Amino acid sequence: MRVIYNEQMADLASMLGEMAGTAGSAMEQATQSLLQADLALAEQVITEYDRISEMITQAEEKAFALLALQAPVAGDLRQVVSAIQIVADVNRMGALALHVAKVARRRHPNHALPEAVNGYFAEMGRIAVNMGAAAKEVLETRDPERAAQLNEDDEAMDDLHRHLFSLLMDREWKFGVAAAVDVTLLGRYYERFADHAVEIGRRVVFLVTGVLPAEETEAEKI
């Protein structure tokens, strides 16, 4: 029974890593569609989200089957519960990439972003993609030190989001209300994507050490 449990847990961990990588790839494509007003690429992200949804369902079924059939306790239970929570975070990461692609599609053939903020979103996209790759890495390696570094990686995203918000509040903003709404929503999508990657890192630390790192409050981030 123990061998079967270990094999099933390894399969689940591998699936979680693949899902995080897929979410990161989706955000990379969504960012390109946003910056280039590329309708075909946006449609591709939207269509391929079905694959992420299927993987989410499969991962949830595997995790709940482990709970029901293996009746894990102590450290084993911690692994399964952490996996269920990580599934939810990866699901949100995929959904946030989907939201970015939908904004690009809705504004096509126009660009959703004023050219003045393209640099912000190019960098936020780069950070988000890197964090998606890092989440995949820590899920596969279970390296608690690398997992903890995701919180540091998130600081750059938070800085960009704050600067973007300051730009929106500036009296010099001249791109209208619709553009301001799009920029506000998109900035939030990228920030939340990074936050979910950080949460995956926290869960991996908990999975390995049994200690859940303290979560930063919004006030502490600022």
Disulfide bonds with the S-S distance in Angstrom:
none
